[in-house]
């Protein structure tokens, strides 16, 4: 569709359904999308929605629309646009029974219940409808609001862009006090003016006089020439003028040059391009600080005070601060005085010089960082290291001198040889450069090395008795430490260590131990580890071999049932997970056999059922029992069995007889047996009868004569307060032999008796009759065993005479028969 403004709207679809019609071009992969697309990705079978500017110059909007799995498609032309650019679309959606077609929360339906007409078990397509507005280009021009921070006295240059999604021509008007100002005006330069894009920059030479005023505002109003109605946007540029203070220099020392002259020295660590001057403050003895002088040279590091009279007895103190180009003052420096303080106790001038003591493990990394600070004044500090670590060249040592702060460090990984040795010392000597006299102190670092932290020994599970002279030991995964070298198994016999076994791997989690166990021995085990330095870890809790008086719990068999007349499903009670090792499933053929054989061994406690396909369910009953084996290898003692129901049957004329073996393995007993019956044309089993007595036999003399094949199955139901289980027997087929009665004459006199020639088939499956006149002409045929001959041929009554018939029919047992004869029409 093309709207009144020349924009082109496109709605199309592509997908796998097109493969045979478009030479393999059957998807929408590779189609471009715009940043504001509803859906930017595709599975190749989706709708594609697009808007182009007039003359196809620009892509205004493009998006995919469709599910991520199903191949929705279009069967015929079903798209419609209204004049405003909204598309209405119908589609075959959610094919395959999927629900991934995009819908809104208020959609009529958000799921696809469609089914295939030829197979209602397979999900089909459904009608998906959507209404989509592609008019994103209607949005107004875009310019981002901005807050700018600039230092007073510095030039401002801010580039910015104005965009329009519709690619329209833009016009700009600006309203701002700083642009209208005559004293120090700002301006906006247009660098590029294109449809849909304006690139511009804001320029302003700021002044110190402007600092401290409210935030300056530049209001930019943009209008596009959008069709059919123009849009307008207002963006704001806020400008905040800053003037950062400059940190002060650091007063380092005062020297007395003579009775009236002092020399002040400082360190200037913070040079700044915004520097104006230093301001020097001075006080005399107990007076207050007052402005004293200023310096315009930022590189100056000394000041000579020639007005310090009687400075041998009078104490002159100084502070400094720095002013920036806008005369904004920074913080004041620390003060420094010409006369030193009492220095009888030099330790009062430093922080962090207290002695420290450390206990570390061998092969742990010791990273010691020690900071020493000067209290007052904050003078330059100098560090020197000595002691055992220097003398013996142990570890990696470092130190850093600094102004007011010194640092000493040690990085060390102690080896086995340092375990249990004497305490090692690192001595840190520190002094300052206070003028005229320095101070110093000594810090002691003491370290002692102890054995490594040992890994926690794994927990041994209950030992499993494989036989009289073999024990299987299993344990949890060993979380070894980095320097753990060996894992050892210790055997105890009657609480005395009998043997120690070094295991082959730290990752080992099991081992067989060959030991003869009898009633005179109490055999237990524990685990321990040994590290790189030869130190032993803690031993685990002992785990002992259990005796014969601790059998595993017995388990119920819920049901043994025949499935699909070809396999047997066995379901049993789940064992306790915290003591489970494995299930053993045992099987025997026939209820009177005494020979059980192992069918399967299952190691997952959740595996509480098994399907046995090696069976002939129509020939005999199969019996099963479950043996529960716990973590200690103990077996359950009382293992009840369960045997499948075997159904047998026989046929007499017009009577089916059958009998079955009982299912009496539930603890609560059997409630009833239900007899299920089905036959050709009936696709669901029907309840034929129910029995609760012990006479497990029945007869069926109510047979459907139109069929001759009858299937029977027995289902046993557990009594109340049980586990709501049932067991199903095999399914037997009983077949009645076919019978066919054919009359030798009929009277077509409309008296209601023998008015048509009609055969009487019983238990017949397939049927075909042909009737011939004496000239050999076939005048009637039918495969419908209930259709009769009414004595007409080509709608004309035939003559009263003798006619011949041939009937072929089959039984449900596969037998076939042919009957020939004649009959007479009597009118």
N, C-alpha and C positions, 0 to 999 in steps of 0.2 A: 504494500500500500504506500502511496505518496500523499503526505498531508498538504495542507494549504501553504505551508512554508517550504515545500520542496524536500522535506526529509523523507527518507525511504525506510520503510519498516519491512522486515523479513522474518517469517516464521517457517521453519522447515524441520525435517527429521531425517535421520540416517541411521542405519543399523544392519545387523546380520540378516534380517529378513529380506534385504534387498540384494543379497549376494548373487542370486541367480538371474537378476534382472538388469544389473548395471555393471557387468563385466568386472566383478570383484570390488567395485568402489562401493563399499557397503558399510561405512562407518563415518563418524564425525570427528575422528581423531585429528589433531593439528589445527582445528579452527581457533581463531584468536578470541580472547575474552578481555573485557575491560576490568579496571581495578574495582569497580562497584558491582561486578557480576553477582547474580544470585547464586550461581554454581559455577565454579571455575574448573572443575575436573569432570571427566566423562569416562564411562566404560565403553564408549564407542557406539552405543545404541541409545541416543538421547535426542530430544528436540534441541534446535539451535535457534536462538532469538537474537536479532541484530537490528540496530538503527544506524543509518548512514546519513551524514550531512548532505545538503543539496549538491548535486552533481557528483556524488560518491567521493567527495574530497576527504572526509574524515570518518573514522569509526567512532560514533558517539556512545554506543552501548552494545555489548555482546555478552551472552550468557548461555550456558547449557541448562537443560531442565529434564530430569529423569532420574530413575533409580540406579543404584550402584551394581545391581546383579541382574535383574530381569531385563529382557529385551522388549520394552514397550515399543509399539510401532503404530503406524497409521494405515488403516484399511479404507482408502478413498479420501477425497478432499474434505476435510473437516475443520479448516481454519477460517476465522472471520475476524476482521479488524473493525472497530468503530472509528469514527472520524477523529477521535482524540488520540489514537495510537494505542489502544488497549486491544490485545489479542484474546480471542476466545477459542479454545482448542479442545477437541475430543480425541481420545487415544485408546488403543488397547493397552492396558497397563497391568503391571504386577504379574506378568505371564509366569507360569510355573507355580502359581499359588503364593507368590512373594508379596510382601507388604512394603516395598521400598520406594514406591512412587511418592514423591514429595506431596504432602498435604498440610493444610492449616488446621489449627486446633478446632475450628468450627466446621470442618468438612462434614458432608453428609455421612461419609464412611471413611475411616482411616485404615481399614483392613480389606483384604481381597478374599472373599469367600468363593470365588469362581471355581468351577470344576469342569474337567473335560467331558463333553457329552458322551463320548465313546467309552470313557472309563472314569467313573466318579471318584475313584481313589487317587486320581492325579489332579493336581491343582491346575487351573486354567487361567485365562486372562479375564479382566473385568474392564468395564468402561471407566476410564479416568478422564475427568474434565477439570480444566483450570482456566482461570482468568488472570492475565499477566499485564501489568502496566510497565512499559519500557521507557517511560518519559523521564529518565534521569537527567536529561539535558535541560529540563525546565528549571533546575536548581540555579540559584543566583550565583554571581561571581564569588570567588573565594580568595580571601586574604587573611593571613593569620595575625591575631592580636599579639603584640610583642611588648615586653618590658626590657629596656636597654639601660645598662649601667655604664657610666663613663666618668672618668675623673675630670673634675673642674680644671679648666685651662687646657684640656687635651682636645684635639679635633675628633669629631664623630663622623663616621662613614658607615651607613647601614644599608646594604643592598636588600631588596625584597622583590617578590614576584606576586602578580595577580593573575589568577587563572579562571577560565570559564569552561565548564564541562561541555557546553553546547557549541564551543568554538565561535562565539559571537564577538562582534566588535565592541571594545570597551572604551568608556570615557571616565576620567578621574577628576575630582575636585578635592582640594585640600583646605582644611580649616585648622589653624594653629596660631597661638600668640607668638611663638618664636619665629614663625614664617612672616607674620605681619609686622614684626618688630622692625623699627628703623635703626635702632642702636646696634643690634647684633643679630641679624636675621639668619635663619636657616633656609634651605631650599631643597626642593625635590627635583632631581634630573630624571627624565624618561630616557632610558637606554635603548629600549626596543619596544615597539608597539605593533603587535600582530593580532589577528583574530584569535580570541581565546587566551592571549598571553600578553602581559605588560611586565617588562623588567625595568625596575627603577632603583634609585638610591636616595637616601636622606643624608644631607651634608650639613654640619653645623660646627663652627669653631667656638667651643664653650669658653667661659670666662670664670675667674674666681668670684666675681661679683654675683654670678648666678647661683653659687653654691648656697645651700641652706633653704632655698625656696621650695615650694610644693613641687610635686612631680609634674614635669612638663608633658603636655598632651598634643599629639598630632593626629587629627581625625581625617581619615582618607575615605571619601565616599565614591563608590564605583557603580556605574550603571552600564548594563549591556544593551544591545539592540536585539534581544531575543524576539523571535516570532512565535506567537502573535502579540505577546505582551512582554515588555522589557522588565528586567529584575534589577534590584538595587541592594547593595551590601555596604555596610559601614564598618571599617576596621580602625583600630586604635593602636598607635605607637606611643607608649609611655617611656619617658626618659627620666632616669634618676641620676643626679649628679653626685659624685662621691669625692671625698678628699681624705685619703688615708694618712694617719699620723705616721711619722718615721720613728723607729725605735731609737733610744738614746745610745751614745757611745758608752764604753765601759771604763770608768775611772780605775786606773791600775796602781798608781803610786804617786806619793807626794814627797818631793825632796826639798830639804831646807838648804837654800843656796847661801843666804846670809841672814842677819837679824831682821831684815825687812822684806826679804824676797823668798818666795816659794815657787817651785816648779811642779805644776800639775800635769801628769801624763795619763793618757787614756788610749784605749784601743777602739778604733771605729770598724766594727764588723758588718755594718749594714749600710754601705753607700747607696744612695738613691738619686735618680735623675730629677726627682721632685724637690731636692734639697734647696733650702733658702739660707739658713744660718743655724749655728749653735748658740744657745743661751746658757750662760754660766751663772749659777746661784752660789752665794757664799754666806756662811754665818761665822760669827766669832764667839768661841767658848760656848756659853749657855744661851746665846741669842737665837734668833730665828733666821731661816734662810730668806735672802732677798736677792732680786736681780742685781748682778754685779757687772757683767760685760757680755759681749757677743762676738762671734767669729764667723766670717763669710766663707772661709776656706774649709771645704768639706774634708780635705786631705790632712788638715792639721791634726796633730796628736799630742801637742803640748801647749801649755799656757803659763806665762810668767806673771805672777802676781807681785808687783813691786810695792804694794800697799799693805803687806803683812807685817806690820810693826810688832816687835817684841814676840816674835813667833817661837822663841825658845820656851816661853812660859804660857803664852796664849795659844789656844787650840783653834786652828782655822780648818773649817770643813767645807767641802765643795760638792755640788751636784750639777749635772748637765741635762739639758733636753734639746731636741731638734725641732725646728719649724720647717714645714714644707712650703711650697711655692705660694700657697694661699694663706700662709702664716698660721696654719693650724698646728698647735704644739703636740708633740708626742709625750709619752710617759717620761718621768724624770728618772735619772740613773740612780744607782745606789750612792750613798754619800761616803766620802773618804776624808779622813782627818789627818792633820799633820803630826800629831803626837800619838805614839802607839799606846795600846791598852796594856793592862797588867798581864804579863805573860808567864806567871809562875806555873800555871797548869796548861800546858800546850794542847792537851786532848780536848779542851773545851772549844777549840776552833774547828773541829772536823766532825762530820756525821759519817757513820758506817765503818768505824774503826774497831768495833767490838770483835773479840775472838769468836770463831765459829767452828763447830765440830760436826763431822759428817760420817755416817756409816753407809757404805755402798757394797753392792754385790759384785763379785768377780764377773767380768765381761759385760757389765752394765756400762753405758756411756755416762760419764760424769761431766756435765757442762756447768762449770761454776762461773758466775758473773758477779763481780763485786765492785760496787760504786762507792766512791768516797767523795764527800762534798765538803767544801769550805763553808763555815757558818757565817762569820762576819769578820773581816770583809770577804767577798767572794773573789779570792785571789787565784792566780794561776797555780795549778797543782802539778807536782812531778812525782812519778811512780818509779820504784825500784823493787825487783823481786829477788828473793834469796831463799835458802832453806833446802830441804831434802829434794824437792822437785827440780831445783836448779842444779844442785850438786850431783845428783844421780841422772840428770837428763831424762826425767820422767814426764810423759805427757806433752801436750802442746800448750805453751804459755804465751800470753799476750798482755800488753798494757798500752794505755793511751793517756797521755798528758792532756790537760784541758784547763779552760778558764772556769774556776769554781767547781769543776767536776773532773775527777780522775777515774780510770777504769782499769781493773786487772781481771784477767780471765784464765781459766784452765780447762782444757778438754783432755780427758784421759779415759782409757778403757783398760782397767787392771786385769792382768792375767792370773793364772793359777798360783804363780810364785808369790803373790802378794797376800794370799789368804792367810790370816792369822799372824802376819808380820807386825812389827812395831808400828805405832802411830806415825804417819808421815806428815810433815809440816811444810806449808808454803807461807813465807813471810813477805808481807806487803809493806814496804816503807814508803811514806808519803811526806812531802814538805811543800810549803807554799813559797811565794816570792814577795811576801809582805815587805813593804819598804818602811823603815830601813832594816828590820830584822825578820828573818824567816822563822816558821814554826814547823815541827815535824812530829810524826806519830808512827806506831808500828801495829799492824794487824796480823793475827796468826790464824791460818786455816789449817785445821787438823782433820785427817782422814784415816779411817781404818777400814780394811777390806774383809768381808765375810763371804762364805760360800754362796754360790748362785742360788736363786729361788728354784726349788725343785718342781718339776712337773707333777701334777696330781695324778696318782696312779689310777688306771681305769678300773671299773667295777666288774668283777667276775660274775657272770650269770651262773645259775645253778649247774654244777657239773652233770653231764649226761652220760649215763652208763650205756655204752654200745654193747658190751658183753661182759663176761666175768673178768676179763683182763685188759679192757680198753675203756678209757674215759675220754670223752670229748669236752674240752674246756673252751668256752667262748667268753669274750669280754667286750665292753664298750670301746669305741675308738679312742685311741690314746692321743691326747693333745700334748704332744711333746714340745718342749721348749727348744730354742735354737741350738743349744749346746748339749742337749740330752743325747747320750751316745748309745746306751744299751737298755733293753727291757728284759727283766728276769722274772721267771715263774718259780715260786717256792712251793714245795710239797711238804705237808706235815702229815705224819702218821702217829696217831695217838698223841697229838699236841707236841711232837718233837720233829724238828726239821729233818726230813729224810732225803731231800734232793733239791738242787737248785739248777734250773735250766735257763741258759742264755738263749733268748729267742732270736731268730734270724733277721727280723725286721721290726722297726718301730711301728710300722703300719700293720703288723700282724694282729689279727683279732681272734685267732683260734689255734688250737694245737691238740693233737692226740697224745695221751699219756698212757703208756703200757704199764699197768700195775694190776696185780691180782687182788681183788677185793673180797674179803670174807667178813663174817660176823665179828671177828676179833680185831678188826682194824677200823679206826675212824680216820678217814682220809680227807684232808682239807687242802686248799690252795689259796695263795695270795700273790699279788704282783708288786714289784718295786722297780725303780729305775736307777740308773747310774749316769752321772754327768761327765763332761769332758775332763774335769779335774779329779775324777775318781771318787766323788762324794755320792753317797746313797740317798735316795729320796725316801719318803714315807711309804710303808707297805699298805696295800689295800685291805679292806675288811675280808676276813677269811670266808671262803665259800666251800661247803662240805658236801661230799657225796651222800645222798639220802638213802635210807634203808627201804626194805620191802613193805613197811607198814605205811607208806605214803603214796597210795595209788592216785592216778589222775582222775578227775571227776568224770562220771559216766555222762553220755550225751544221748538225747532222744532222737530217734528218726521220726521226722514229721510225716513224710510220705514217701512211698515208692510207687510211681505211677507210670503207665504206658503213655507215650506221646506220639500222636500221628500214626499209631499202629506199627511203628518201626523202631522206636528207641525208648529207653527208660530213663526217667528223671528221678534222681534221689535227692531229697532235701532233709537236712538235719539241723539240730540245735548248735548255735555258735558257742565255742569254748571261751573261757576267760582269757582275755587278751594278754594280761600281765603274766600268765604262766604257760602260755601256749607255745608248743614247738611245731607239731604237725598233726594232720589227720591221716589215718590209714583207712582206705575203703576196701572191704573184703567182699567177695562175690562167690556164690555157688549156683550151679545149674540144677534146678529141681528142688522141691521142698524136702524130699526124703534123702537127699544126698548129705553126707557129713563132711565133704571136702570143700573148704573155703580156700580161695586163692586171692592174693593181693591184686586189686584192680588199679588202685592209684594211691599216691602219697602227695598230700597237699600241704604247702608250707605257709599259706596265707590264712590267717584266722578268719577273714571275711569270705573265704571260699567254702560255703556251706551247702553247695549243691554240685551235682555232677551228672552228666548225660552219658549213658552207656549205649553205644550204637552197635556193639558186637553181640546182638541178641536176635533170637527168633521168637518173637512174642506170641505168635499163634501156635507154637509147638509146645512150650513149657513155661512154667513160672520160674522167676529168678529171685534169689534171696540175697540180701545185703546186710552188712553190719559195719558200724563205725567205731574205730578204736581211737580214742583221744590220748595223745602223748604230750606231756608237759615239758617245761624247760629242763627238768632234771632227768628226762628220759623215762619217767614213770608212765605206765600205760593204764588206761581205765580197765576195770576188772569185769564189771557186768555190762556186756555189750549186747543190747537187745537187737534182734534181727527184724527185717521187714521183707515180705515177699510179695511179688506182683500178683494181681488177680488174673487167672487164666480162664477164659470163657470158651466153652465148647458147645456145639449144636448139631442137630440132626433134622432131617426132613421126612415127613410122611405126607401122603396126598392131603392137601388143603390144611396141613398143620405143620408149624415149625416148633421144635423143642430145643431148649438150651439149658445148660447148667454151668456153674462156676465155682472156683475155689474161694474160700472166705478170706477176708482181710481183717484179722483180729490182732493187730499189732499196736493199736493205740492204747495208752494207759486208761483212758476213760471209756474204751470200748467203741463199737460201731453203732451208729444211730440207725442207719438204714442203707439199703442198696436201691439205687434207681436204675431201671432198665431203659436205655435210650435206643430209639429206633429211627431209621431213615430208609428211604428207597428212592429210585430214580424219579426225578421231577420234584423231589422235596429236598431242598438244599440246607435245611437246618434240622438238627436232631430234635426229635420230639420225645417227650416222656411217655413211655409205653406203660410202665408200671413201677411200683415201689414195694420192697419187701423188708420187713424188719425181723422176721423169724429166721430160724436156722436152716430152713429148707431152701437151699440155694439152687432152685430150678424153677422153670416157668415154661408155659406153652403159649403160642400165638396162633389162634384159630380164626382171627378176624383179619383175613388177608385181603388186600386190594387185588382183585382179579385182573386189573389192567396191567399190573406189574407182575414180575415173577422173581425179582431179586430184592432181598430184604437184609439190611445190615443192623447188627445189634452190638451194643456196648454196655458194660456195667460200670457204674460209679458208686463207690462206697464213701459214706460221709461219717466223719468223726462225731462222737457223742458230745453233748453240751458240756461246757467247762473244760474242753480240750483246747486245741490250737487252731480250730476252725479249718481242718485239713480235709482233703478228699483224695481218693486213689482211683485211677481209671484202669479198666482192663484193656485187653486187646479187642479188636473189632472183627466180628465174624460175618461172612456172607452166606446166607441160606437161599438156595434157588429151587423154586418149584418147577417141575417139568411142564411144558406147554400142552394144552388140550384144545381141540377144535371140533365143534359139532356142526354138521352141515345138513340141512333138510333136503329131501328128494323131491319135494313138490311144494307149491304154495298156491293159494286161491286169491285171486285179485278181484274180490267181490265187495270190497269196502265194508265188510262186517266187523272190522277191527281185529280179526284173527288171521294171521298168515297172509296179510295183504301184500307183503314184499318178500323177496328172496333175501334172507338175512342169516349169516353165519354167526356162531357163538364162540368167539375166541376167549380162552382162559389162560392166564400166565404167558401170553404171547407177546413177543417183543416187536419184531418187524413182520409186516403182513402185506400180501399182494394177491388180488383176485382178478381173474379174467373169465368172461362169459362169451361163448360162441354159439351162433345158430347152426343149423345142420348144413349150411353151405360153407361153414368155416369162417364166416365173417364175425370179427370181434365186435360185440354190441355193447360191452360194458367192461370197465376196469377200474380199480381203486386200490390205494395203499392205506386207506382209512379203514381200520378194522371194525368201525362202528357204522360205516356207510352201507346201505342196502340197495338192492336192485328193484326198481318200481315197475318193471315190465314195459318200459318204453325204450325206443331207440330213435334218436334224432327227433324227439318229441312226438313220436307216433307209436301207438300201442303195437306190440309184436303179436304174432299169431299164437294161438293155443297149441303148443306142441312141445317137444322135448328139446332142452338146451344143455350145452356142455360147459363145465367149469374146470379151471385149473387154479388151485390155491397153493402158494408157497409162503411159509412162515418160519420164524426162528424162535428159539427159546432164550432165556436170559443166561443159560449156561453155554451158549455158543452153538447149540445144536440147530439143525435146519431140517425142514420137512416139506414134502409136496403131496397134495391131495388132488385127485382127479375124479370126476363123476358127472352125473347128469341129473336134471330135475325137470319136472313137468309143470307148465303153467295151466291152471284150471280156472276158467271163468264161468 
